Amino acid sequence: MSNISANLKYLRKKKGHTQQQFADAMEIKRSLIGAYEEDRAEPKYDLLKEIAEYFDLTIDEFINESIDDKWKPKPKSQGSNLRVLSISVDQNENENIELVPVKASAGYLNGFSDPQYVKDLPKFQLPLPALKQGTFRAFEIMGDSMLPIQPGSVIIGEYMDNWNDVKTGETYVIISRNEGVVYKRAGNRFKENKELKLISDNTVYDPYSVAAEDILEIWKAKAYISTTLPDPTPEPTIETLSSMMAQMQKSISQLNKN
């Protein structure tokens, strides 16, 4: 016997949808959602697939797993690379948040899929509601390309199995063969292009693109840890003013060209 009815009801409520709202999202009648949740009917395959994808699940998970607050998704392969995400767990079988320090970032490019390498990384737990569902990893960042996030801050990212879910304007930790570990803002979606445009919050740095085949992992930024507290009234420094002038000159030059 499948778990479709219980899983659908749980996942719909977790999304904060009414039956009508979810029916509208699936473009079907509300009465069908009621029938599915009350186990009076089951969705046909095409709709079942659409519902599973809507909740970022496989059909097998949606049908056969009992999904509730304690359920954790199994590691999935990424695209054509067919890699399985390596994780570590504590003594209670809870997933750890592994930390990738700057000094380990070069080695991470080769060891990210090696279970032993991941197991040896520093690790910790954060009992935050936003970090309960999903797989998370922490990356120490350097450089000033993402100011006001300070160099040395740690970005906690959620593993993205489906890169088509990358959203324009949101921030991600991108692991790529040529760039290594970078924290940037997405400038486009993979559905629109076979490469990902990366944008720095510090406008001194120009946007650039990374080919999809060069990307190894994508982690959606969910939180950050910093030992540098924000200054409520920061005064401009020589470096800041120089950066502003350089950006103004670049903009004026571009206008003249146009």
N, C-alpha and C positions, 0 to 999 in steps of 0.2 A: 504494500500500500504506500502511495506517495505522500509527501508532506506538503503538497501544493497549497491546500487551503490554509493551513496554519502559517506556512511561510509567507504567503501572499499577504495575509492579514497583518502579520508582524512587520514585514518590510514596508508595507504601505503606511502604517501608523508611524513607523520610525522616520519615514520621509516627511511626515506631517501632512499627508494627503487625506482628504475625505474620499469616499468611494467615487463620488462624482468627479473630483479633481483627477483621480487616477484614471477613471474611465475616459475623461477628456484627453489625457496624455496618450492613452492607447488608442484613442479614436474608436471606442466601442460604447455600448449602452451600459449605464450604471447597473442595471439589473443583472448583467452578466458578471460583474465584479462580485455582487452579492451571492450569486449562485456558486462562483468559484470558491469564495471564502467560507461558504456554508457546506461545501463539499457536495453540492447537488449537481455539479457539472465540472468538467475539466477543459482547459483551453486546448484548442487544436495546436499542432506542432508549431506553425508559423507564429502564432500569438505567444505561445509558451517561450519560444526563442526570444521574441521581442521583449517580453516581461523580464526574462533572465538577464538580458543585456542591459535593460533599464536599471536593474539593481546591481550591475557589474558582477554577475554570477554566470557560471556555466549552467547549462540545462541540467546536467547531472547533479550539481550542487542544489539547484532549486527544487528538484524533484525528490532527491534521496537524503539530503542533509536536514536535520532538525535545527533550523536557524533561530537563535534567540540571542539574548545579551551575552551568553557565555561562548557562543559559537565563534570560531576563528577560521577565516578562509585558508585553504592550503596554498603554499607557494605555487605560482603559475609560471609558465614559460613566457618569454617576451618575444612576440612577433616571429619573424623568420629565423631569429638567432637561436630559438629553442633552448634558451638558458633557463635554469631553475634558480630562483632567488635563494641564496644561502642565508640562513638565520641562526640565531642562538636562543636558547630558552633558559629560564632559571629553574630552580629545584621544584617549582610548582607548575612547570610546563608553560609558564607565561613568556611570551616573546620579550627579549631584551631590546633596548635601544642601543645599538652599537655606535661607538664614537670613532670617527675617522679624523684624527688630528692632522694638521698641515704636514707634519713630518712623515705621515703614513699615506698621504694622498697619492704619491707616485706609485707606491706599491699596490694601492687599491685598484689601479687600472688592470693589474694582472691577477690580483687575488680576490676581486669582488665576488666571483662565482665559486671560490674554493671554500668549502665548509670549515676547514681547519683554520684558514686565514681569518675568516669572519669570527670564528670562535675565540681567536686570540686577541681580537680588538678589545679595547676598554669598553665597558658596557654599564648601563644603569637603567633604572625604572623611574617613570614619572606617573603618579596616580592621577592623571588629569582626564576628565571625561572626553575631551577632544582627541585623546591619544589612545582610546580603548579599542576602537575598530580599525584594523589595518595593520600594516607593517611599517615600522619607523626606523630611521637611521639619522644620526647626527653628524654634521660636517663642520669642521672649523674652517673659517674663511679668512683670507688675507687680502690686502690691497684696499684701495679706497673707491673702487668702481661702484659700490652699492651704498655709499653714504646716503643717509645718516646711519645706516647699520655699520658699526665700527669694525675695523680689522681685528681679528682675534675672536669675534663673536662666533657662536655655534648655532647653526641653522638645523632645526629638526624637521626632516622631510618625511612625507608618506610615500611609499613606493607606488609608482604608477605602472600598472600592468598594461593598460590600454593608452598608448600615446595619443590617440585621437581625442582623448579627454583633456589634453593641454588647452588652456584657455588664454586668449590674448589678454595681456595686461597683468596676469598673475605671475608670481615669482616661483622659481624652481631651482633645485640643485641639479645641474646637468653634468653627467659623467661622459666624456667623449675621449676618443683615442688621441686627438691632437691637442685639445684644450685642457684635458685633465678634469679636475673638479672645479666647477665655477658656479656661482650663484647669480642668476640673472632673471630679468623679466621677459616673458615670452612676447614676441612681436607678431606672431601669427599662429595658425593651427596647422597640424600636419595634413588635415583634410584639404587645405588650400594649396599646399606646397609639399614637395618632397624634402624640404630642408626647414630648419627651425631658425627663425630670426631671434637673436638674443640682444636685449637692451639693458644698458647700465642705468641705474637711477642717477648716477653722477654724469651730467650731460657733457662733461669734458671727454668722455669716452664714446667713440662712435659705435653704433650698432653693427653687428656682424652676423653672418649666418653659418650654421653647422649642418652638414649633410646628414640625413637620417641614418645612412649606413655607418657614419662615424660615431653615432651616439650609442653608448653602452647601457646607461640607466638614466631614468628621470625620476626625481623625488619632488613632490609638491611641498613647498614650504608651509609648515603648519605653526611653527613657533620659533623663537630664538632666545638664546641665553647670552648675556653680555655682562662683563665685569665693569663696563664703562657706563655710568649713569648719564642720561641725557642732560644737557645744559639748557635750562629754560630760556636763557638770553645769550646765546652764543655771539661773540664778537667776531667780525670778519678778520681773517688772518691774511698775511701776504700771499700765502698759497691759494686761499680761497678767492681773493681778488684777482690774482693772476689767472686762475682757472676761468673766472667769470669773463675776464677780458678776452681770453683765448676763444671762448665760446661765442662772444659777441662778434669778434673778428671773423670767425668761421661763418657765422650767420650772414654777416654783411657781404662777405665774399661770395656766398652762395646766391644772395639776392642780386648781386652785380652780374653774375653769370647768367641768371635767368632773364 
